[in-house]
Amino acid sequence: MQRDTNLPGIDDIDKLADFFDRTDTQELDWEDADVEFKKPELVHVSVRLPKEDVVAIKKAARKKGLGYTTYIRMALREAIKREAGL
């Protein structure tokens, strides 16, 4: 049985999600694209935090499926953007 492989418009997230839930992406025609991913340069920083804060951070990170250091970086980045009015 041939599946409908017409990608729905990206303006309807529910239809798009349903499409990928029922479609084997190997059946789709993909276009090659030159994409370059750049990782930011990271600098080691040591900071002391209260133990209960670290426990809470690790719990919140697990809920999001992230490592706790990644979670901390994301939270700091969001706070910086908020302070900068971005």
N, C-alpha and C positions, 0 to 999 in steps of 0.2 A: 504494500500500500504506500503510495507516494504522499508525503505530507505537504501541506501548504507552507512554502518557504518564503512567502512574501512578508517582509518585515513591516509591522505596523508603524504608524507615525510615532515619533518620540514624544508627542504632546500628551499621549494617554499612557501613563506609567502602568496602569493596571493591565491594559491590553498587551503592552510590551512585556511585562512580567509573565503573563499567561503564555505569550508566544515562546519565550525562552524556557518556560517550565515544560512545554510539550514538544520542543524542537531539539533534535540532535544537531548541534552547531556544526558538526562535520559535514552535514548535508548542505550547508549554505555556501554560496559563492562569495569568497572573501577577496578583497582587493589588497595588494601589498601596499604598505605605506612606510615611508622613511620616518621613523619616530626615534627621537633621542631622549632618553631619560637622564636627568642630571640629579645626582644626590648632593644635597648641601654639605659643605664641609662642617664636620662636627668637632666641637671642642669639649674636652673633658672638664666637667665642673663637679666639685664635691660640695655637697650641702648636707647639713644635719637636720633631720626632721623628727618630730615626736613619733614614737613607735606606733601610737594609735592612728596617726595620720597615714603612715606607711601601710598599715593593715587595711585601712579604708581605701587607699589608692589601689592596692593590689586587688581588693575585692571588686572595685569599680572597673578596673582594667580587665579582669577575668570576664565580667559581664559583657564587655564589648569585644572579647576575643583578642585582646591586645596584651603585649608585655607591659609591665608597669612603668618601665622607663619611657617607652613609646607614649603611653598614656600621659605621663608627666609632661613630655615635650609638647604633646597636642594641647594640653590644658594651658601651659605657659604661652604657647603661640596664640591661642584664642584670647587669653587675657591681654596680651600685647596688642593684638588687633583691636580689641575693644577699647583699650586705653588710647590708641592712636586714632580712634574714630573711624576705623575701616569697616 
